[in-house]
């Protein structure tokens, strides 16, 4: 996302394909951009029904979060969270 300067669930390929090596039954992805801290990104996800549903996924056991800074982008920082069982 940071390389392309866009927030997209498909910029690196289909989400299900990207997580398939983990063999999850359940998987969700939350994306954000423009938030400089993790707490800001999480607050935005919590205030969005679809993102909050991922945060509260019943049966979730694994979470990964990544952030990439891109000062040349209007967003400046990109966030991705993957949630799986």
mmCIF file as gemmi writes it, N, C-alpha and C atoms, coordinates in Angstrom:
data_model
loop_
_atom_site.group_PDB
_atom_site.id
_atom_site.type_symbol
_atom_site.label_atom_id
_atom_site.label_alt_id
_atom_site.label_comp_id
_atom_site.label_asym_id
_atom_site.label_entity_id
_atom_site.label_seq_id
_atom_site.pdbx_PDB_ins_code
_atom_site.Cartn_x
_atom_site.Cartn_y
_atom_site.Cartn_z
_atom_site.occupancy
_atom_site.B_iso_or_equiv
_atom_site.pdbx_formal_charge
_atom_site.auth_seq_id
_atom_site.auth_asym_id
_atom_site.pdbx_PDB_model_num
ATOM 1 N N . UNK Axp A 1 ? 0.821 -1.184 0 1 0 ? 1 A 1
ATOM 2 C CA . UNK Axp A 1 ? 0 0 0 1 0 ? 1 A 1
ATOM 3 C C . UNK Axp A 1 ? 0.87 1.256 0 1 0 ? 1 A 1
ATOM 4 N N . UNK Axp A 2 ? 1.851 1.282 0.884 1 0 ? 2 A 1
ATOM 5 C CA . UNK Axp A 2 ? 2.701 2.471 0.987 1 0 ? 2 A 1
ATOM 6 C C . UNK Axp A 2 ? 3.416 2.746 -0.333 1 0 ? 2 A 1
ATOM 7 N N . UNK Axp A 3 ? 3.898 1.706 -0.971 1 0 ? 3 A 1
ATOM 8 C CA . UNK Axp A 3 ? 4.603 1.872 -2.251 1 0 ? 3 A 1
ATOM 9 C C . UNK Axp A 3 ? 3.685 2.496 -3.292 1 0 ? 3 A 1
ATOM 10 N N . UNK Axp A 4 ? 2.414 2.067 -3.31 1 0 ? 4 A 1
ATOM 11 C CA . UNK Axp A 4 ? 1.453 2.581 -4.291 1 0 ? 4 A 1
ATOM 12 C C . UNK Axp A 4 ? 0.725 3.831 -3.816 1 0 ? 4 A 1
ATOM 13 N N . UNK Axp A 5 ? 0.864 4.154 -2.53 1 0 ? 5 A 1
ATOM 14 C CA . UNK Axp A 5 ? 0.209 5.337 -1.998 1 0 ? 5 A 1
ATOM 15 C C . UNK Axp A 5 ? -1.295 5.219 -1.91 1 0 ? 5 A 1
ATOM 16 N N . UNK Axp A 6 ? -1.8 3.983 -1.741 1 0 ? 6 A 1
ATOM 17 C CA . UNK Axp A 6 ? -3.247 3.779 -1.67 1 0 ? 6 A 1
ATOM 18 C C . UNK Axp A 6 ? -3.592 2.737 -0.612 1 0 ? 6 A 1
ATOM 19 N N . UNK Axp A 7 ? -4.775 2.873 -0.089 1 0 ? 7 A 1
ATOM 20 C CA . UNK Axp A 7 ? -5.286 1.906 0.887 1 0 ? 7 A 1
ATOM 21 C C . UNK Axp A 7 ? -6.169 0.937 0.118 1 0 ? 7 A 1
ATOM 22 N N . UNK Axp A 8 ? -5.765 -0.338 0.096 1 0 ? 8 A 1
ATOM 23 C CA . UNK Axp A 8 ? -6.487 -1.315 -0.715 1 0 ? 8 A 1
ATOM 24 C C . UNK Axp A 8 ? -6.279 -2.72 -0.169 1 0 ? 8 A 1
ATOM 25 N N . UNK Axp A 9 ? -7.359 -3.49 -0.099 1 0 ? 9 A 1
ATOM 26 C CA . UNK Axp A 9 ? -7.273 -4.886 0.334 1 0 ? 9 A 1
ATOM 27 C C . UNK Axp A 9 ? -6.722 -5.789 -0.768 1 0 ? 9 A 1
ATOM 28 N N . UNK Axp A 10 ? -6.56 -5.261 -1.968 1 0 ? 10 A 1
ATOM 29 C CA . UNK Axp A 10 ? -6.098 -6.101 -3.075 1 0 ? 10 A 1
ATOM 30 C C . UNK Axp A 10 ? -4.769 -5.643 -3.68 1 0 ? 10 A 1
ATOM 31 N N . UNK Axp A 11 ? -4.157 -4.602 -3.161 1 0 ? 11 A 1
ATOM 32 C CA . UNK Axp A 11 ? -2.933 -4.071 -3.764 1 0 ? 11 A 1
ATOM 33 C C . UNK Axp A 11 ? -1.81 -5.114 -3.798 1 0 ? 11 A 1
ATOM 34 N N . UNK Axp A 12 ? -1.771 -6.024 -2.828 1 0 ? 12 A 1
ATOM 35 C CA . UNK Axp A 12 ? -0.731 -7.068 -2.805 1 0 ? 12 A 1
ATOM 36 C C . UNK Axp A 12 ? -1.298 -8.426 -3.221 1 0 ? 12 A 1
ATOM 37 N N . UNK Axp A 13 ? -2.461 -8.429 -3.838 1 0 ? 13 A 1
ATOM 38 C CA . UNK Axp A 13 ? -3.108 -9.668 -4.244 1 0 ? 13 A 1
ATOM 39 C C . UNK Axp A 13 ? -4.316 -9.967 -3.384 1 0 ? 13 A 1
ATOM 40 N N . UNK Axp A 14 ? -5.053 -10.976 -3.773 1 0 ? 14 A 1
ATOM 41 C CA . UNK Axp A 14 ? -6.262 -11.372 -3.061 1 0 ? 14 A 1
ATOM 42 C C . UNK Axp A 14 ? -5.958 -11.724 -1.603 1 0 ? 14 A 1
ATOM 43 N N . UNK Axp A 15 ? -6.748 -11.208 -0.663 1 0 ? 15 A 1
ATOM 44 C CA . UNK Axp A 15 ? -6.511 -11.425 0.76 1 0 ? 15 A 1
ATOM 45 C C . UNK Axp A 15 ? -6.479 -12.908 1.11 1 0 ? 15 A 1
ATOM 46 N N . UNK Axp A 16 ? -7.451 -13.667 0.662 1 0 ? 16 A 1
ATOM 47 C CA . UNK Axp A 16 ? -7.503 -15.106 0.977 1 0 ? 16 A 1
ATOM 48 C C . UNK Axp A 16 ? -6.248 -15.83 0.484 1 0 ? 16 A 1
ATOM 49 N N . UNK Axp A 17 ? -5.763 -15.441 -0.669 1 0 ? 17 A 1
ATOM 50 C CA . UNK Axp A 17 ? -4.534 -16.046 -1.187 1 0 ? 17 A 1
ATOM 51 C C . UNK Axp A 17 ? -3.343 -15.671 -0.308 1 0 ? 17 A 1
ATOM 52 N N . UNK Axp A 18 ? -3.283 -14.42 0.119 1 0 ? 18 A 1
ATOM 53 C CA . UNK Axp A 18 ? -2.163 -13.965 0.946 1 0 ? 18 A 1
ATOM 54 C C . UNK Axp A 18 ? -2.103 -14.671 2.291 1 0 ? 18 A 1
ATOM 55 N N . UNK Axp A 19 ? -3.246 -15.065 2.868 1 0 ? 19 A 1
ATOM 56 C CA . UNK Axp A 19 ? -3.234 -15.724 4.191 1 0 ? 19 A 1
ATOM 57 C C . UNK Axp A 19 ? -3.37 -17.238 4.094 1 0 ? 19 A 1
ATOM 58 N N . UNK Axp A 20 ? -3.469 -17.763 2.906 1 0 ? 20 A 1
ATOM 59 C CA . UNK Axp A 20 ? -3.744 -19.201 2.747 1 0 ? 20 A 1
ATOM 60 C C . UNK Axp A 20 ? -2.671 -20.094 3.362 1 0 ? 20 A 1
ATOM 61 N N . UNK Axp A 21 ? -1.439 -19.667 3.4 1 0 ? 21 A 1
ATOM 62 C CA . UNK Axp A 21 ? -0.38 -20.517 3.964 1 0 ? 21 A 1
ATOM 63 C C . UNK Axp A 21 ? -0.561 -20.742 5.464 1 0 ? 21 A 1
ATOM 64 N N . UNK Axp A 22 ? -1.346 -19.894 6.126 1 0 ? 22 A 1
ATOM 65 C CA . UNK Axp A 22 ? -1.635 -20.072 7.558 1 0 ? 22 A 1
ATOM 66 C C . UNK Axp A 22 ? -2.815 -21.019 7.772 1 0 ? 22 A 1
ATOM 67 N N . UNK Axp A 23 ? -3.497 -21.389 6.711 1 0 ? 23 A 1
ATOM 68 C CA . UNK Axp A 23 ? -4.642 -22.303 6.741 1 0 ? 23 A 1
ATOM 69 C C . UNK Axp A 23 ? -5.727 -21.879 7.735 1 0 ? 23 A 1
ATOM 70 N N . UNK Axp A 24 ? -6.135 -20.615 7.703 1 0 ? 24 A 1
ATOM 71 C CA . UNK Axp A 24 ? -7.176 -20.191 8.645 1 0 ? 24 A 1
ATOM 72 C C . UNK Axp A 24 ? -8.576 -20.59 8.18 1 0 ? 24 A 1
ATOM 73 N N . UNK Axp A 25 ? -9.437 -20.88 9.144 1 0 ? 25 A 1
ATOM 74 C CA . UNK Axp A 25 ? -10.864 -21.027 8.845 1 0 ? 25 A 1
ATOM 75 C C . UNK Axp A 25 ? -11.477 -19.637 8.801 1 0 ? 25 A 1
ATOM 76 N N . UNK Axp A 26 ? -11.022 -18.778 9.708 1 0 ? 26 A 1
ATOM 77 C CA . UNK Axp A 26 ? -11.499 -17.403 9.822 1 0 ? 26 A 1
ATOM 78 C C . UNK Axp A 26 ? -10.33 -16.464 9.593 1 0 ? 26 A 1
ATOM 79 N N . UNK Axp A 27 ? -10.567 -15.38 8.893 1 0 ? 27 A 1
ATOM 80 C CA . UNK Axp A 27 ? -9.514 -14.39 8.687 1 0 ? 27 A 1
ATOM 81 C C . UNK Axp A 27 ? -10.152 -13.047 8.364 1 0 ? 27 A 1
ATOM 82 N N . UNK Axp A 28 ? -9.534 -12.01 8.891 1 0 ? 28 A 1
ATOM 83 C CA . UNK Axp A 28 ? -9.982 -10.654 8.608 1 0 ? 28 A 1
ATOM 84 C C . UNK Axp A 28 ? -8.789 -9.739 8.481 1 0 ? 28 A 1
ATOM 85 N N . UNK Axp A 29 ? -8.991 -8.637 7.791 1 0 ? 29 A 1
ATOM 86 C CA . UNK Axp A 29 ? -7.918 -7.668 7.583 1 0 ? 29 A 1
ATOM 87 C C . UNK Axp A 29 ? -8.471 -6.274 7.816 1 0 ? 29 A 1
ATOM 88 N N . UNK Axp A 30 ? -7.792 -5.516 8.645 1 0 ? 30 A 1
ATOM 89 C CA . UNK Axp A 30 ? -8.116 -4.109 8.859 1 0 ? 30 A 1
ATOM 90 C C . UNK Axp A 30 ? -6.966 -3.278 8.319 1 0 ? 30 A 1
ATOM 91 N N . UNK Axp A 31 ? -7.295 -2.275 7.526 1 0 ? 31 A 1
ATOM 92 C CA . UNK Axp A 31 ? -6.31 -1.376 6.956 1 0 ? 31 A 1
ATOM 93 C C . UNK Axp A 31 ? -6.62 0.046 7.383 1 0 ? 31 A 1
ATOM 94 N N . UNK Axp A 32 ? -5.573 0.852 7.48 1 0 ? 32 A 1
ATOM 95 C CA . UNK Axp A 32 ? -5.751 2.263 7.802 1 0 ? 32 A 1
ATOM 96 C C . UNK Axp A 32 ? -4.569 3.036 7.235 1 0 ? 32 A 1
ATOM 97 N N . UNK Axp A 33 ? -4.763 4.315 7.071 1 0 ? 33 A 1
ATOM 98 C CA . UNK Axp A 33 ? -3.679 5.185 6.629 1 0 ? 33 A 1
ATOM 99 C C . UNK Axp A 33 ? -3.953 6.582 7.159 1 0 ? 33 A 1
ATOM 100 N N . UNK Axp A 34 ? -2.874 7.298 7.43 1 0 ? 34 A 1
ATOM 101 C CA . UNK Axp A 34 ? -3.008 8.669 7.907 1 0 ? 34 A 1
ATOM 102 C C . UNK Axp A 34 ? -2.982 8.802 9.414 1 0 ? 34 A 1
ATOM 103 N N . UNK Axp A 35 ? -2.91 7.715 10.122 1 0 ? 35 A 1
ATOM 104 C CA . UNK Axp A 35 ? -2.846 7.737 11.582 1 0 ? 35 A 1
ATOM 105 C C . UNK Axp A 35 ? -1.396 7.504 11.982 1 0 ? 35 A 1
ATOM 106 N N . UNK Axp A 36 ? -0.857 8.358 12.82 1 0 ? 36 A 1
ATOM 107 C CA . UNK Axp A 36 ? 0.563 8.281 13.136 1 0 ? 36 A 1
ATOM 108 C C . UNK Axp A 36 ? 0.887 7.332 14.272 1 0 ? 36 A 1
ATOM 109 N N . UNK Axp A 37 ? -0.107 6.96 15.081 1 0 ? 37 A 1
ATOM 110 C CA . UNK Axp A 37 ? 0.149 6.035 16.189 1 0 ? 37 A 1
ATOM 111 C C . UNK Axp A 37 ? -0.771 4.822 16.081 1 0 ? 37 A 1
ATOM 112 N N . UNK Axp A 38 ? -0.331 3.739 16.702 1 0 ? 38 A 1
ATOM 113 C CA . UNK Axp A 38 ? -1.132 2.513 16.717 1 0 ? 38 A 1
ATOM 114 C C . UNK Axp A 38 ? -2.472 2.762 17.402 1 0 ? 38 A 1
ATOM 115 N N . UNK Axp A 39 ? -2.458 3.501 18.494 1 0 ? 39 A 1
ATOM 116 C CA . UNK Axp A 39 ? -3.715 3.746 19.218 1 0 ? 39 A 1
ATOM 117 C C . UNK Axp A 39 ? -4.708 4.519 18.354 1 0 ? 39 A 1
ATOM 118 N N . UNK Axp A 40 ? -4.236 5.438 17.514 1 0 ? 40 A 1
ATOM 119 C CA . UNK Axp A 40 ? -5.133 6.161 16.604 1 0 ? 40 A 1
ATOM 120 C C . UNK Axp A 40 ? -5.742 5.216 15.577 1 0 ? 40 A 1
ATOM 121 N N . UNK Axp A 41 ? -4.93 4.328 15.022 1 0 ? 41 A 1
ATOM 122 C CA . UNK Axp A 41 ? -5.435 3.378 14.024 1 0 ? 41 A 1
ATOM 123 C C . UNK Axp A 41 ? -6.461 2.441 14.654 1 0 ? 41 A 1
ATOM 124 N N . UNK Axp A 42 ? -6.158 1.93 15.837 1 0 ? 42 A 1
ATOM 125 C CA . UNK Axp A 42 ? -7.091 1.019 16.516 1 0 ? 42 A 1
ATOM 126 C C . UNK Axp A 42 ? -8.384 1.74 16.87 1 0 ? 42 A 1
ATOM 127 N N . UNK Axp A 43 ? -8.295 2.989 17.31 1 0 ? 43 A 1
ATOM 128 C CA . UNK Axp A 43 ? -9.501 3.754 17.633 1 0 ? 43 A 1
ATOM 129 C C . UNK Axp A 43 ? -10.375 3.909 16.387 1 0 ? 43 A 1
ATOM 130 N N . UNK Axp A 44 ? -9.758 4.17 15.234 1 0 ? 44 A 1
ATOM 131 C CA . UNK Axp A 44 ? -10.521 4.302 13.991 1 0 ? 44 A 1
ATOM 132 C C . UNK Axp A 44 ? -11.197 2.989 13.657 1 0 ? 44 A 1
ATOM 133 N N . UNK Axp A 45 ? -10.482 1.863 13.793 1 0 ? 45 A 1
ATOM 134 C CA . UNK Axp A 45 ? -11.079 0.555 13.515 1 0 ? 45 A 1
ATOM 135 C C . UNK Axp A 45 ? -12.221 0.274 14.476 1 0 ? 45 A 1
ATOM 136 N N . UNK Axp A 46 ? -12.058 0.63 15.733 1 0 ? 46 A 1
ATOM 137 C CA . UNK Axp A 46 ? -13.1 0.372 16.731 1 0 ? 46 A 1
ATOM 138 C C . UNK Axp A 46 ? -14.353 1.205 16.457 1 0 ? 46 A 1
ATOM 139 N N . UNK Axp A 47 ? -14.193 2.351 15.809 1 0 ? 47 A 1
ATOM 140 C CA . UNK Axp A 47 ? -15.328 3.223 15.504 1 0 ? 47 A 1
ATOM 141 C C . UNK Axp A 47 ? -16.001 2.89 14.171 1 0 ? 47 A 1
ATOM 142 N N . UNK Axp A 48 ? -15.557 1.833 13.517 1 0 ? 48 A 1
ATOM 143 C CA . UNK Axp A 48 ? -16.126 1.395 12.245 1 0 ? 48 A 1
ATOM 144 C C . UNK Axp A 48 ? -16.736 0.004 12.443 1 0 ? 48 A 1
ATOM 145 N N . UNK Axp A 49 ? -18.003 -0.157 12.117 1 0 ? 49 A 1
ATOM 146 C CA . UNK Axp A 49 ? -18.704 -1.426 12.37 1 0 ? 49 A 1
ATOM 147 C C . UNK Axp A 49 ? -17.987 -2.628 11.757 1 0 ? 49 A 1
ATOM 148 N N . UNK Axp A 50 ? -17.588 -2.536 10.501 1 0 ? 50 A 1
ATOM 149 C CA . UNK Axp A 50 ? -16.934 -3.664 9.84 1 0 ? 50 A 1
ATOM 150 C C . UNK Axp A 50 ? -15.572 -3.986 10.436 1 0 ? 50 A 1
ATOM 151 N N . UNK Axp A 51 ? -14.804 -2.956 10.734 1 0 ? 51 A 1
ATOM 152 C CA . UNK Axp A 51 ? -13.497 -3.168 11.348 1 0 ? 51 A 1
ATOM 153 C C . UNK Axp A 51 ? -13.643 -3.698 12.779 1 0 ? 51 A 1
ATOM 154 N N . UNK Axp A 52 ? -14.615 -3.16 13.506 1 0 ? 52 A 1
ATOM 155 C CA . UNK Axp A 52 ? -14.856 -3.623 14.875 1 0 ? 52 A 1
ATOM 156 C C . UNK Axp A 52 ? -15.252 -5.101 14.881 1 0 ? 52 A 1
ATOM 157 N N . UNK Axp A 53 ? -16.018 -5.519 13.887 1 0 ? 53 A 1
ATOM 158 C CA . UNK Axp A 53 ? -16.399 -6.929 13.77 1 0 ? 53 A 1
ATOM 159 C C . UNK Axp A 53 ? -15.147 -7.81 13.663 1 0 ? 53 A 1
ATOM 160 N N . UNK Axp A 54 ? -14.16 -7.356 12.886 1 0 ? 54 A 1
ATOM 161 C CA . UNK Axp A 54 ? -12.899 -8.099 12.806 1 0 ? 54 A 1
ATOM 162 C C . UNK Axp A 54 ? -12.185 -8.111 14.157 1 0 ? 54 A 1
ATOM 163 N N . UNK Axp A 55 ? -12.148 -6.965 14.845 1 0 ? 55 A 1
ATOM 164 C CA . UNK Axp A 55 ? -11.485 -6.889 16.148 1 0 ? 55 A 1
ATOM 165 C C . UNK Axp A 55 ? -12.117 -7.834 17.166 1 0 ? 55 A 1
ATOM 166 N N . UNK Axp A 56 ? -13.404 -8.073 17.03 1 0 ? 56 A 1
ATOM 167 C CA . UNK Axp A 56 ? -14.139 -8.909 17.976 1 0 ? 56 A 1
ATOM 168 C C . UNK Axp A 56 ? -14.413 -10.304 17.426 1 0 ? 56 A 1
ATOM 169 N N . UNK Axp A 57 ? -13.683 -10.726 16.419 1 0 ? 57 A 1
ATOM 170 C CA . UNK Axp A 57 ? -13.912 -12.016 15.762 1 0 ? 57 A 1
ATOM 171 C C . UNK Axp A 57 ? -13.884 -13.163 16.78 1 0 ? 57 A 1
ATOM 172 N N . UNK Axp A 58 ? -15.01 -13.856 16.882 1 0 ? 58 A 1
ATOM 173 C CA . UNK Axp A 58 ? -15.104 -15.006 17.781 1 0 ? 58 A 1
ATOM 174 C C . UNK Axp A 58 ? -14.216 -16.121 17.239 1 0 ? 58 A 1
ATOM 175 N N . UNK Axp A 59 ? -13.354 -16.629 18.068 1 0 ? 59 A 1
ATOM 176 C CA . UNK Axp A 59 ? -12.456 -17.696 17.666 1 0 ? 59 A 1
ATOM 177 C C . UNK Axp A 59 ? -11.087 -17.218 17.21 1 0 ? 59 A 1
ATOM 178 N N . UNK Axp A 60 ? -10.893 -15.902 17.124 1 0 ? 60 A 1
ATOM 179 C CA . UNK Axp A 60 ? -9.587 -15.374 16.721 1 0 ? 60 A 1
ATOM 180 C C . UNK Axp A 60 ? -8.545 -15.717 17.776 1 0 ? 60 A 1
ATOM 181 N N . UNK Axp A 61 ? -7.383 -16.139 17.305 1 0 ? 61 A 1
ATOM 182 C CA . UNK Axp A 61 ? -6.3 -16.506 18.216 1 0 ? 61 A 1
ATOM 183 C C . UNK Axp A 61 ? -4.976 -15.859 17.834 1 0 ? 61 A 1
ATOM 184 N N . UNK Axp A 62 ? -4.899 -15.346 16.615 1 0 ? 62 A 1
ATOM 185 C CA . UNK Axp A 62 ? -3.647 -14.744 16.15 1 0 ? 62 A 1
ATOM 186 C C . UNK Axp A 62 ? -3.915 -13.371 15.536 1 0 ? 62 A 1
ATOM 187 N N . UNK Axp A 63 ? -3.022 -12.436 15.842 1 0 ? 63 A 1
ATOM 188 C CA . UNK Axp A 63 ? -3.12 -11.08 15.307 1 0 ? 63 A 1
ATOM 189 C C . UNK Axp A 63 ? -1.727 -10.623 14.905 1 0 ? 63 A 1
ATOM 190 N N . UNK Axp A 64 ? -1.633 -10.014 13.772 1 0 ? 64 A 1
ATOM 191 C CA . UNK Axp A 64 ? -0.385 -9.396 13.332 1 0 ? 64 A 1
ATOM 192 C C . UNK Axp A 64 ? -0.668 -7.971 12.899 1 0 ? 64 A 1
ATOM 193 N N . UNK Axp A 65 ? 0.187 -7.05 13.307 1 0 ? 65 A 1
ATOM 194 C CA . UNK Axp A 65 ? 0.017 -5.642 12.958 1 0 ? 65 A 1
ATOM 195 C C . UNK Axp A 65 ? 1.321 -5.139 12.352 1 0 ? 65 A 1
ATOM 196 N N . UNK Axp A 66 ? 1.209 -4.388 11.289 1 0 ? 66 A 1
ATOM 197 C CA . UNK Axp A 66 ? 2.385 -3.787 10.656 1 0 ? 66 A 1
ATOM 198 C C . UNK Axp A 66 ? 2.092 -2.335 10.325 1 0 ? 66 A 1
ATOM 199 N N . UNK Axp A 67 ? 3.129 -1.528 10.405 1 0 ? 67 A 1
ATOM 200 C CA . UNK Axp A 67 ? 3.03 -0.111 10.032 1 0 ? 67 A 1
ATOM 201 C C . UNK Axp A 67 ? 4.231 0.239 9.166 1 0 ? 67 A 1
ATOM 202 N N . UNK Axp A 68 ? 3.983 1.056 8.15 1 0 ? 68 A 1
ATOM 203 C CA . UNK Axp A 68 ? 5.049 1.52 7.266 1 0 ? 68 A 1
ATOM 204 C C . UNK Axp A 68 ? 4.91 3.029 7.11 1 0 ? 68 A 1
ATOM 205 N N . UNK Axp A 69 ? 5.998 3.732 7.335 1 0 ? 69 A 1
ATOM 206 C CA . UNK Axp A 69 ? 6.016 5.178 7.134 1 0 ? 69 A 1
ATOM 207 C C . UNK Axp A 69 ? 6.357 5.489 5.682 1 0 ? 69 A 1
ATOM 208 N N . UNK Axp A 70 ? 5.665 6.46 5.145 1 0 ? 70 A 1
ATOM 209 C CA . UNK Axp A 70 ? 5.924 6.93 3.776 1 0 ? 70 A 1
ATOM 210 C C . UNK Axp A 70 ? 5.728 8.453 3.792 1 0 ? 70 A 1
ATOM 211 N N . UNK Axp A 71 ? 6.748 9.191 4.243 1 0 ? 71 A 1
ATOM 212 C CA . UNK Axp A 71 ? 6.613 10.641 4.406 1 0 ? 71 A 1
ATOM 213 C C . UNK Axp A 71 ? 6.193 11.383 3.14 1 0 ? 71 A 1
ATOM 214 N N . UNK Axp A 72 ? 6.506 10.843 1.971 1 0 ? 72 A 1
ATOM 215 C CA . UNK Axp A 72 ? 6.154 11.519 0.721 1 0 ? 72 A 1
ATOM 216 C C . UNK Axp A 72 ? 4.678 11.373 0.355 1 0 ? 72 A 1
ATOM 217 N N . UNK Axp A 73 ? 3.966 10.476 1.028 1 0 ? 73 A 1
ATOM 218 C CA . UNK Axp A 73 ? 2.539 10.267 0.771 1 0 ? 73 A 1
ATOM 219 C C . UNK Axp A 73 ? 1.71 11.226 1.621 1 0 ? 73 A 1
ATOM 220 N N . UNK Axp A 74 ? 0.561 11.654 1.127 1 0 ? 74 A 1
ATOM 221 C CA . UNK Axp A 74 ? -0.325 12.464 1.957 1 0 ? 74 A 1
ATOM 222 C C . UNK Axp A 74 ? -0.763 11.723 3.237 1 0 ? 74 A 1
ATOM 223 N N . UNK Axp A 75 ? -0.773 10.394 3.199 1 0 ? 75 A 1
ATOM 224 C CA . UNK Axp A 75 ? -1.154 9.596 4.365 1 0 ? 75 A 1
ATOM 225 C C . UNK Axp A 75 ? -0.036 9.524 5.406 1 0 ? 75 A 1
ATOM 226 N N . UNK Axp A 76 ? 1.205 9.564 4.961 1 0 ? 76 A 1
ATOM 227 C CA . UNK Axp A 76 ? 2.41 9.506 5.795 1 0 ? 76 A 1
ATOM 228 C C . UNK Axp A 76 ? 2.657 8.166 6.473 1 0 ? 76 A 1
ATOM 229 N N . UNK Axp A 77 ? 1.597 7.441 6.878 1 0 ? 77 A 1
ATOM 230 C CA . UNK Axp A 77 ? 1.779 6.147 7.536 1 0 ? 77 A 1
ATOM 231 C C . UNK Axp A 77 ? 0.63 5.218 7.163 1 0 ? 77 A 1
ATOM 232 N N . UNK Axp A 78 ? 0.981 3.948 6.908 1 0 ? 78 A 1
ATOM 233 C CA . UNK Axp A 78 ? 0.012 2.928 6.522 1 0 ? 78 A 1
ATOM 234 C C . UNK Axp A 78 ? 0.015 1.817 7.564 1 0 ? 78 A 1
ATOM 235 N N . UNK Axp A 79 ? -1.162 1.281 7.858 1 0 ? 79 A 1
ATOM 236 C CA . UNK Axp A 79 ? -1.335 0.232 8.878 1 0 ? 79 A 1
ATOM 237 C C . UNK Axp A 79 ? -2.08 -0.957 8.293 1 0 ? 79 A 1
ATOM 238 N N . UNK Axp A 80 ? -1.689 -2.144 8.709 1 0 ? 80 A 1
ATOM 239 C CA . UNK Axp A 80 ? -2.411 -3.367 8.343 1 0 ? 80 A 1
ATOM 240 C C . UNK Axp A 80 ? -2.469 -4.282 9.559 1 0 ? 80 A 1
ATOM 241 N N . UNK Axp A 81 ? -3.635 -4.859 9.79 1 0 ? 81 A 1
ATOM 242 C CA . UNK Axp A 81 ? -3.833 -5.826 10.861 1 0 ? 81 A 1
ATOM 243 C C . UNK Axp A 81 ? -4.474 -7.049 10.249 1 0 ? 81 A 1
ATOM 244 N N . UNK Axp A 82 ? -3.878 -8.212 10.503 1 0 ? 82 A 1
ATOM 245 C CA . UNK Axp A 82 ? -4.437 -9.485 10.068 1 0 ? 82 A 1
ATOM 246 C C . UNK Axp A 82 ? -4.875 -10.238 11.316 1 0 ? 82 A 1
ATOM 247 N N . UNK Axp A 83 ? -6.09 -10.761 11.286 1 0 ? 83 A 1
ATOM 248 C CA . UNK Axp A 83 ? -6.663 -11.486 12.411 1 0 ? 83 A 1
ATOM 249 C C . UNK Axp A 83 ? -7.1 -12.853 11.899 1 0 ? 83 A 1
ATOM 250 N N . UNK Axp A 84 ? -6.636 -13.935 12.548 1 0 ? 84 A 1
ATOM 251 C CA . UNK Axp A 84 ? -7.024 -15.275 12.118 1 0 ? 84 A 1
ATOM 252 C C . UNK Axp A 84 ? -7.292 -16.158 13.323 1 0 ? 84 A 1
ATOM 253 N N . UNK Axp A 85 ? -7.888 -17.316 13.046 1 0 ? 85 A 1
ATOM 254 C CA . UNK Axp A 85 ? -8.122 -18.294 14.113 1 0 ? 85 A 1
ATOM 255 C C . UNK Axp A 85 ? -6.921 -19.17 14.282 1 0 ? 85 A 1
